Amino acid sequence: KVAQYQQLHPEDVGIQFLLARYLWRYGNIEGGIELLERVVREHPDFASGLVLLGAMHRERSSLTPARDYLARALKVSPDNLWRNINQLLLQAQLDTNDAARAQLLEIALAKQAPPFARSSATDFLLRSIDPIAKGAEYESLLRTKLEYDEGHYREETLFNLARFYVYSERHSEARPILQQLLQSPNLDRDQVAAELAESYLREAAHIAPSITAANQALVEQARQ
């Protein structure tokens, strides 16, 4: 319906914006960029379009055009919060900007921050963090996502949390989540079952050496 309306009303920049965002969300980021670039050529002061173009270019690591579009958005709308969030994301992506990353973490964990700001910051940080090296931070960010994720997005986050528990050897926390997710029609049942099996295998691998050591001690005692 949106696409049909867009064909009938190509002058409606709001609809063009929604369609571009839809294309990005469902895997056609190139189509979204192409559509919005046409729009901002005709409407150079369309701040939301400039910001979305900056965000899409940043997402595909085209950092120079991302920076250019966000700079244009700043001139048009200097107090645009969405632009400022994307500027922080770009700064963190361009280099190891600890200050930008610290601000993103603060936004992600702030319950009073706008939902789009929290989700953007959280998703970026989760993609860039090493869950082994920074396990506590990684877990905190996943739990933050659970505060606002819904439907199959929430189940995907739960699965990622369970995987983190498995590789952290926290099997008693991982298994109830995985057993619950086995009933989900939204996830790959085989993938969930494989992760559950991985939990049991990893636990067995840890238990077996201690059992072997205990048995060896009994054998030594018997010999004496």
Summary of the structure (lengths in Angstrom):
residues: 224
radius of gyration: 23.7
end to end distance: 84.1
largest distance: 92.8
contacts: 644
relative contact order: 0.05
helix: 79%
strand: 0%
